[in-house]
Amino acid sequence: MKQPIIIAGPCVAESYELLEEVLVALQALETKLGFRLVFKASFDKANRTSLHSYRGPGMEVVLGWFAQLKKKYGCKILTDVHESAQVAPLAAGGIDYLQIPAFLCRQTDLVIAAAQSGCGVNIKKGQFMAPEAMAPILEKARAAKKNPDQEIWVTERGFSFGYGDLVVDMRSFSTLHKSGVPVLFDITHSTQQPPAGKETSISNAQRCYAPLLARSAVATGYLDGAFLEVHPSPAQAKSDAAAQLSIPQATALLEQLIPMLHQAAAWKSLDAKFV
């Protein structure tokens, strides 16, 4: 197996200092454990339920922070894109990977614009989408690629279960794997419990299930990597405080998962014997 892809970083870019603290810790783990780090943070949380939810400092400010990080640490950076008009300035600003949020995965113009930018593209599977329904969406992106080496990834992040919970169907990874693109698992967002009551400005989550879900997903044998959000002090995070992992939590989890990812790539070979 190639080095596992790990997309990790804080949910939203709250400050340069916070970004740097998390990046330094993750790069140390990258060197120690042998994975391929793509650092992530959102410049704008445009898909929040409530008008009062924290959204972030905005594109211009965060692109400046990202430029400093890239110059100092040589990192690859991923951020969310919400509108087609944002693609060009993000690509010009040095972003390496554009991420299509789960709620926007069916937006054809957005997916095509992201792929045409020349940046790598990570498409989150919508919570409302069957895994097999992602195949034509991924084909949109692959057909629009600017160059043949451009990377297209798909990330599972759970299915809506009732009105305020998510469930991860482990069969999804096998189905997504058939699309022919690398498959990742969003560990932290899959623990979310979307707001369904009067309080809609904060998403609850069951962070305690992050290791269980992550180990289970890796054990399918179909993962090429993982996505996780990491914050120095999750309780004080301005977005997804209940889901993000602390640096020590992320360290312990990745120390367990990376060796598993290297082993698990061969495990799926058994599946063909049961067809």
N, C-alpha and C positions, 0 to 999 in steps of 0.2 A: 504493500500500500504506500502511496505517496504520503508525504507529511500531512497530517490532519489539518484542515482549515479551521481556525478558531477566530470567529468574529466576537470581539469583546471590548467593553468600554462602558462608560456611564450612559444612562438613558438619554440625558440631554446635556449639552455643554453649558454647565453653570458658570464656570470660570476657567481661565487658562491654567491656574494652579491646580485645580481639581483634575483637569485633563492630564496634566503632566504627571501628577502623582500616580494615577491609575496606569498610564502608559508605561512608566518606568517599572512598575511592579509586574506588568504583563510581559514586557520584553525580557525581564529576568527569567520568568517562567518559560518563555519561548526558547531561550537558550538552554535552560536546564532540561526541559522535557522533550524538545524536538518537535514543535508544531509550527505551523505557518500562521502568524498573527496578522489579522486585519483589524486595526483599531477603529472603533465606532463611537459616534455620538451624534445626536440630532441637533441641528441648529434651530429647529422649530418643531414643536409638537402640535401640528396642525389638525390632528385627528382626535382631539380630546372631546369627551362628551359634554363637558360643562364650559361655559364662557369664562368661568373663573379659574379654570385650571392653568397652571404655569406652562408657558409655551416655549420660552427660551430667548436668548439674546438677539436672534436674527442672523440672516445669512452673512452680511458684511462683517460683522464682529467675529463670528465663529470661523469664517474662512481665514481671517487674520491669525487666529489662534492655531488653526490647522497648519498654516504656512510655517509658523514658528516651530511647531512640533516636527514637521517633515524635515525642515532644515537642520534641526538639532539632533533628531533621533533617526532620521531616514525611514520612518514608518509608512506603511500603506494605510489609507484612511477611507472609511465608508460612512456615508450619511444618507438619511432618508430624503427622498424627493417626492413632492406632493402635487406639483403641477408641471406641465410640459415646459412652461416658460422658465422654470428654475433650472432646467437641465444644462443649458449652455453656460450660464455663469458658474455653476458648480464644476462643470468639466474644465472650464477655463481657469478656475480657482485652484486646480490641482487635486481635486477629489479623484481617487483611484477607482472606487466602487460606488455605484448608486443603488440604493435599496428602495424597492417598491413596497410600501406598507401593505399589510394584509388586506385592509379595507379597500385598497385601490388596485388590487392585482388584476382586475378585469378591465381596467381603463386602457384601451388599445393605444390611444395616442401617447399616453404617458410611457407605456412599456416600449413602444417603438422609438420614441424620442430618446429614452435612456439608452437603448441598445445602439442607436445611431450615433451617440456621442463618442463612442470609442472607449468609454469606461466599462469596467466590469459591471455586471448587473446581478443583484440578489433579489429574487422575487419571493416575498412571503406568501404562503398559501393562506387564502382567506379562511376565517373561522366558519364560513358558510359554504365552503367549497369541498366537494368530494375530491379525493386525490387524483382520480383519473381525469377530472375536469381541468386539471392544471396542464395537461399535455398540449392543448392548442394555445394556451397562453405562453408557454415556454417556446413553442414553435414561432410565435410572433416575434419574440426576442431574438431567437436564433436567425430567423430570416432577415432581420433588420441589422444584424451585426455589421460594424464598420470594417472589421478585419477578422480573419479566421481564428486568430489566437485569443480573441476576446472571450472572457469567461462569463458564463451564464450559470447561476446557481438557483436552487429552489430550497426554501426553508419551511419546514412544518412547524406550526405553532399551536396546534390543538383545534378541536371542533367545538362549536357552541353546543352547550348541554343545558337545555332549559333556558332560563333567562339570565342567570347569573353565575355560570360556571363553565369550565372548559374540560374536555376529556381528550386524551391522546390515544388514538387508535394505532397500535403498533403495526397493523397491516398497511398503513399508509406509506411507510418507508419503502416497502417492496414495490408498491404501485408507482411511487414517485421515481424510484430508481429506473424503472422501465423507460422513462422519458429520455434517458441518456445524458442527463446533466448531473453534476455533483449535488448530493442531497445533504442538507444540514438540519439540525434540530435546535429550535429556539427553546432552550432550557427554562429561562426565567419567565418569559411571557406565557408559557404553557401552564404556569402555576397560578395565573391570574384568575380572579373572580370578578368579572366586569360589573360595574355598578348597576344595580337593578332597583334600588329603592330611592329614598328621598335624596340621599347624598350621592351626587353624580360627579363631583369634582375630583374624587379619589378612587382609584381602582384597588380593591382588596386583592390579596394573593395568599397562597399557602406555600411560602418559601421552603417549609420543612420537607416538601415533596420533590424539590429540585434534584437531589441526588438519586432518588428512586426512579424518577422519570428519565433522568439522563442515562443511568446504567441500563435501564430497560431498552431505551432507544438504541444505544450502542450495541447491545446484545443481539439486535436483529441482524446485524452484519451489513446493513445497507447504508450506513452513514459515512459521509466523507468528512464530516466535521460537525461543529456545534457553534451556537450563538448564545452568549450570556451577557447580561448587563451587570457591571461591577461599579461599586461606589465606595469611597473611603468610609462613609458613615451612612448606610442606607436609611436609617431612621430619619435623617435630616435631608434626604434627597428631595428635590422639588418635583420629581415625577417618578411614579412607580416605586415609591419607597418600600412598599410591602413585598415587592418581587425581586429587587436588586440584591446581589450578593456583596458581602464585604470582601475586601482583598484577602483576608485569611480564609474565608469560605471558598472563594474562587480558586485559591491556591490548592486547598485540600481536595476540591472536586476535580480539578484538572490533573492533579497528581494521580488520581485514581482512573480518570477517563482516558488519558492519552495512551497508556499501555494497553487498555482494553480496545481502543480504536485500532491500534496496530494489529492486534490478534483477531478481532472480530471480522475483519474484511474477508477472511477465509470461511467463516462460519456459514454464510449463506449458501455455500455449495451443497449443503445437505438438503436444501429445500427442493431442488430439482428431483430428488428421489421420491418425493411425495406427490408428484403431479399425477 
